[in-house]
């Protein structure tokens, strides 16, 4: 199935979770993730099943002054 991951289409296996999708990006904490504009707590990544055409955004903190 296809998902949108940080504005790029990726193909992922049906039944995949948000945790599976995040491994595609090889992200390192700290970051936050949202599926279809809904924040998902990091404790729920492995239980959040993805659906075809889900839009996932991974957001990294910005520091500076």
For each residue, the residues with C-beta under 8 A, 3 or more apart:
1: 11 12 13 14 16 50 51 52 53
2: 9 10 11 12 52 53
3: 9 10 11 12 16 21 50 52 53 54 55 56
4: 7 8 9 10 53 54 55 56
5: 8 9 10 21 24 25 56 58
6: 25 56 57 58
7: 4
8: 4 5
9: 2 3 4 5
10: 2 3 4 5 21 24
11: 1 2 3
12: 1 2 3 16 20 21 24 50
13: 1 16 20
14: 1
15: 49
16: 1 3 12 13 20 21 49 50
17: 20 21 45 46 47 48 49 50
18: 21 22 33 35 40 44 45 46 48 50 56
19: 22 23 45 46 48
20: 12 13 16 17 23 24 50
21: 3 5 10 12 16 17 18 24 25 50 56
22: 18 19 25 27 33 45 58
23: 19 20 26
24: 5 10 12 20 21
25: 5 6 21 22 58
26: 23
27: 22 31 58
28: 31
29:
30: 60 61
31: 27 28 58 59 60 61
32: 39 42 58 59
33: 18 22 39 40 42 45 56 57 58 59
34: 37 38 39 40 56 57 59
35: 18 38 40 48 50 54 55 56
36: 54 55
37: 34 55 57
38: 34 35
39: 32 33 34
40: 18 33 34 35 44 45 48
41: 44
42: 32 33 45
43:
44: 18 40 41 47 48
45: 17 18 19 22 33 40 42 48
46: 17 18 19
47: 17 44
48: 17 18 19 35 40 44 45
49: 15 16 17
50: 1 3 12 16 17 18 20 21 35 54 56
51: 1 54
52: 1 2 3
53: 1 2 3 4
54: 3 4 35 36 50 51
55: 3 4 35 36 37
56: 3 4 5 6 18 21 33 34 35 50
57: 6 33 34 37
58: 5 6 22 25 27 31 32 33
59: 31 32 33 34
60: 30 31
61: 30 31
62:
63:
64:
65:
